[in-house]
Amino acid sequence: MQALSKHKLNFLFSFSFFLIQIVSSTFLSVLTLIAISLGWIHNPAPLFMLVIFIIMSIFSGTLLTKLVGKHVLKPIIQLNEAAHLVSQGNFNIQLEEKAFGKEIRELIRSFNIITKELSHIETFRNDFVANVSHEFKTPLAVIEGYVTLLQDETLSKQERQNYIDLIISSSQRLSALINNILLISKLENQDIVLDKTTYSLDEQIRNSILSMEKFWSEKNLNWDIEMEGISYLGNKNMVSQIWYNLISNAIKFSSENGTISVRLSQDDACITASIQDYGTGMSPETLDHIFEKFYSMDPSGTHNGNGLGLTLVHRIICLCNGEIHVESAEGKGTTFTVKLYNDNQKTEVSDDV
């Protein structure tokens, strides 16, 4: 909606002033006639009464115009100017919610809510672009650097292989980043889970552990696993992302020769899975932000990651009508507990009974 120009608002103000003068003059004329007819004014001097009438009319009209301008037109003018600034991209505007009339106050309140939300969206967009740019820049710089080094014909076979391995690793990191961004973008615009099938949840978790054998074998990690045989109705590929990311984090932040505990159980209310490590743990500040996009649990950069894994996990669990809870302490490790409420499964059981 196009904002009103200042010329139109000035015309509206002048017209209001003229209209109020007419109304006040008419009102005072009627009062004067009533006073004369009732005998409240005897033998009025026409000229004197005319002067008094004009003065009172001007005074009352000016007073009324000022009140209307202050309490009615001024907030509209401010709202118009603020809307013009918003159209230019300035979202850091908040107006005082003081005006004559409930409708105008609600209009200003709605405007403030809109600008506040727009400001949050703009901040998020800028942060998202900056973070994506940074995450893309790092592996691309590594790839470019080692490709340049590979052009050196004096390199030994071992050096050449090391550079190739680093290029492959950076390429995989870049590929994972792109896939996560695309998947999160898809899930954020999705409200229901499609392609549901019934499958073994405990088997899926075991397969996730085995798929990362290379990484936990290098750290000589031990596994403490207790899982019930549970069938789950859900999107198999989507849910596998939960276990992959949680187990991957447990491996990353576990100490050498450490232990990772995995539990899976079911009761009448829900399916509960927990993955616990006894590694570095997290600070309270980190716990407050771990599900945010691009938030790194490891600011030092010691462990590879793009800060999207737990964001992805959180979104998938929400889509699956579930919950995720985190308990952690620095130096003592972290426990992620996932609760999945399979309504369809509970319905089938009750029907059989």
Secondary structure as UniProt FT lines:
FT   HELIX           6..37
FT   TURN            38..39
FT   HELIX           46..68
FT   HELIX           69..73
FT   HELIX           74..87
FT   TURN            88..89
FT   HELIX           102..150
FT   TURN            153..154
FT   HELIX           157..188
FT   STRAND          197..200
FT   HELIX           201..211
FT   HELIX           213..218
FT   TURN            219..220
FT   STRAND          222..227
FT   STRAND          231..234
FT   HELIX           236..252
FT   TURN            256..257
FT   STRAND          259..266
FT   STRAND          271..277
FT   HELIX           284..287
FT   TURN            288..291
FT   TURN            293..294
FT   TURN            299..300
FT   HELIX           309..319
FT   TURN            320..321
FT   STRAND          322..329
FT   TURN            330..332
FT   STRAND          333..340
FT   HELIX           343..352
//
